[in-house]
């Protein structure tokens, strides 16, 4: 890992966000707040070395750095890494459309891994867009590619849109 990556990692904050803060802003505002450092990033982002890079209404992108710590017994990146990056992008794309007081949760995900990934792959990008922005269920689709655009996985997701609890 380069010094730049180590420096960036130590400057980022990780943790959880108070439910009152989550309820007070739209999904897009919340996610931009995480990306911009107003709110902490999920601790899973530190564990798996990935972060949000782009957000627009109905669009989310994450950048990840696969390394040896996430290898399976066959010496390649574990499929759970593919799934986590895509789940994050797919779910956040939907969450960008949630109004204040609402959230989204994954209820179904379909993933196709088309080639193995290793530490030599370099940075990868999971980018997702909303296909159907329903009031109760929303769907999204996404792709996981390397910095040259080579496809590693693609998938779809269905999210439930829920009113957040008062407490």
C-alpha positions as CSV (number, residue, x, y, z in Angstrom):
1,X,0.0,0.0,0.0
2,X,1.4,3.4,-1.0
3,X,2.0,6.2,1.5
4,X,-0.8,8.2,-0.2
5,X,-3.3,5.4,0.5
6,X,-2.1,5.1,4.1
7,X,-2.4,8.8,4.6
8,X,-5.9,9.0,3.1
9,X,-7.0,6.0,5.3
10,X,-5.9,7.7,8.5
11,X,-7.7,10.9,7.7
12,X,-11.1,9.2,7.1
13,X,-13.5,8.7,10.0
14,X,-15.4,5.4,10.5
15,X,-18.4,4.6,12.6
16,X,-22.1,4.8,12.7
17,X,-24.5,7.8,12.3
18,X,-27.2,8.7,14.8
19,X,-30.7,7.8,13.6
20,X,-31.9,11.4,14.2
21,X,-29.3,12.7,11.8
22,X,-30.2,10.1,9.2
23,X,-34.0,10.9,9.5
24,X,-33.3,14.7,9.1
25,X,-31.8,14.6,5.6
26,X,-32.6,13.0,2.2
27,X,-30.7,9.9,1.2
28,X,-28.6,11.9,-1.3
29,X,-27.7,14.5,1.4
30,X,-26.8,11.7,3.8
31,X,-24.6,9.8,1.3
32,X,-22.9,13.0,0.2
33,X,-22.2,13.8,3.9
34,X,-20.5,10.4,4.3
35,X,-18.5,10.9,1.1
36,X,-17.5,14.4,2.1
37,X,-16.6,13.6,5.7
38,X,-19.5,15.3,7.4
39,X,-20.6,11.8,8.7
40,X,-18.4,8.8,9.4
41,X,-18.0,6.1,6.8
42,X,-19.2,2.6,7.7
43,X,-16.4,0.6,9.4
44,X,-16.8,-2.1,6.7
45,X,-15.3,0.4,4.3
46,X,-12.1,0.4,6.3
47,X,-12.1,-3.4,6.7
48,X,-12.4,-4.0,3.0
49,X,-10.6,-0.9,1.8
50,X,-13.2,0.8,-0.4
51,X,-15.0,4.2,-0.4
52,X,-17.6,6.2,-2.2
53,X,-16.4,8.2,-5.2
54,X,-19.5,9.5,-7.0
55,X,-23.1,10.3,-6.1
56,X,-25.9,11.7,-8.2
57,X,-29.7,11.1,-8.1
58,X,-30.1,7.4,-8.9
59,X,-26.3,6.8,-9.3
60,X,-23.6,5.7,-7.0
61,X,-20.0,4.6,-7.5
62,X,-17.4,3.0,-5.1
63,X,-13.7,2.5,-5.6
64,X,-12.0,-0.5,-4.0
65,X,-8.5,-1.8,-3.6
66,X,-8.4,-5.6,-3.6
67,X,-5.4,-7.1,-1.7
68,X,-4.2,-10.3,-0.2
69,X,-6.3,-9.9,3.0
70,X,-9.5,-10.8,1.1
71,X,-8.2,-13.9,-0.8
72,X,-10.0,-17.2,-0.8
73,X,-8.1,-20.5,-0.4
74,X,-7.5,-20.7,-4.2
75,X,-5.4,-17.5,-4.2
76,X,-8.0,-15.0,-5.7
77,X,-10.2,-12.3,-4.2
78,X,-13.2,-13.9,-2.4
79,X,-16.6,-13.5,-4.0
80,X,-17.9,-11.7,-0.9
81,X,-15.7,-8.7,-1.9
82,X,-17.4,-8.6,-5.3
83,X,-20.8,-8.8,-3.6
84,X,-20.0,-6.2,-1.0
85,X,-18.8,-3.6,-3.5
86,X,-21.8,-4.2,-5.8
87,X,-24.3,-4.3,-2.9
88,X,-22.9,-0.9,-1.6
89,X,-23.2,0.7,-5.0
90,X,-26.6,-0.8,-5.9
91,X,-28.1,0.0,-2.5
92,X,-26.7,3.6,-2.4
93,X,-28.0,4.3,-5.9
94,X,-31.5,3.6,-4.6
95,X,-30.8,5.4,-1.3
96,X,-30.0,8.6,-3.2
97,X,-33.7,8.8,-4.1
98,X,-35.1,8.4,-0.6
99,X,-36.7,11.6,0.9
100,X,-35.9,12.7,4.4
101,X,-37.3,10.3,7.0
102,X,-37.0,7.3,4.7
103,X,-34.4,4.6,4.1
104,X,-33.7,1.7,1.9
105,X,-32.7,-1.9,2.6
106,X,-31.6,-4.7,0.2
107,X,-34.2,-7.5,-0.1
108,X,-32.8,-9.3,-3.1
109,X,-29.5,-9.3,-5.1
110,X,-28.4,-11.2,-8.2
111,X,-24.7,-11.2,-8.9
112,X,-22.7,-12.6,-11.8
113,X,-18.9,-12.9,-11.4
114,X,-17.4,-13.2,-14.9
115,X,-13.6,-13.3,-14.1
116,X,-11.4,-13.7,-11.0
117,X,-9.8,-10.7,-9.3
118,X,-6.4,-10.5,-7.6
119,X,-4.3,-7.9,-5.8
120,X,-2.6,-7.3,-9.2
121,X,-6.0,-6.2,-10.6
122,X,-5.5,-2.7,-9.1
123,X,-8.3,-0.4,-8.2
124,X,-11.8,-1.5,-9.1
125,X,-15.0,0.5,-9.5
126,X,-18.6,-0.6,-8.7
127,X,-21.0,1.7,-10.4
128,X,-24.8,1.4,-10.2
129,X,-27.9,3.1,-11.5
130,X,-31.5,2.9,-10.5
131,X,-33.7,1.1,-13.1
132,X,-37.1,1.5,-11.3
133,X,-37.6,4.1,-8.6
134,X,-40.7,2.8,-6.9
135,X,-42.3,4.1,-3.7
136,X,-42.1,0.8,-1.9
137,X,-39.7,-1.2,-4.0
138,X,-36.9,0.1,-6.2
139,X,-34.5,-1.8,-8.5
140,X,-30.9,-1.0,-9.6
141,X,-28.3,-2.5,-11.8
142,X,-24.5,-2.2,-11.7
143,X,-21.1,-3.3,-12.9
144,X,-17.8,-4.0,-11.2
145,X,-14.8,-3.0,-13.5
146,X,-11.1,-2.3,-13.3
147,X,-9.5,1.0,-14.2
148,X,-9.4,0.0,-17.9
149,X,-13.1,-0.9,-17.9
150,X,-12.6,-4.7,-17.9
151,X,-15.7,-6.3,-16.4
152,X,-15.4,-8.5,-13.3
153,X,-19.0,-8.7,-12.2
154,X,-22.5,-7.3,-12.8
155,X,-25.7,-7.5,-10.9
156,X,-29.1,-6.3,-10.0
157,X,-30.8,-5.5,-6.7
158,X,-34.2,-4.9,-5.3
159,X,-34.5,-2.6,-2.3
160,X,-37.4,-1.9,0.0
161,X,-38.1,1.7,0.8
162,X,-39.1,2.2,4.4
163,X,-40.2,5.0,6.7
164,X,-37.5,5.3,9.4
165,X,-38.6,4.7,13.0
166,X,-39.1,7.7,15.3
167,X,-36.7,6.2,17.9
